[in-house]
């Protein structure tokens, strides 16, 4: 079983996720939204990202955003 921590050994910050949103990096977003939601020190940026990604075209990004 693959773990999110295996994919992101270094912390992912909200700025990196917003940059991925702007370039529509689906592969990154699929896991990064889970990582930042579970590990962010400040919940507000994670909440804003989840809200923004809850209507994403990719079903996995969208699904992970609403978890």
Order of alpha helices (4+ residues) and beta strands (2+ residues): alpha-alpha-alpha-alpha-alpha
